[in-house]
């Protein structure tokens, strides 16, 4: 299993837009073979940091999912929320492997 950790810098004034964006991606990950562990948003005080964690059985499975970006209309529409609202300032991905009990 491989887990993708996405670190976001968000516009705190556009949290509702980010939540719409996040909800779309949770559905897409689940429908395309992944397990979404959720988005983690600021809870106390002013913050511009958010995280997402989701897993796929393998890096190859993730790459199959990722190949849909830019082509699949549902993926394009989900990204449009981010792009048009400006809710995400920047993001980066890290791939990790879980050590489970």
Buried (B, 14 or more C-beta within 10 A) or exposed (E): EBBBBBEBBBBBEBBEBBBBBBEBBBEBBEEBEBEBBEBEBEEEEEEEEBBBBBBBEEBEBBEEBBEBEEEBEEBEEBBEBBEEBEBBEEBEEEEEEEEEE
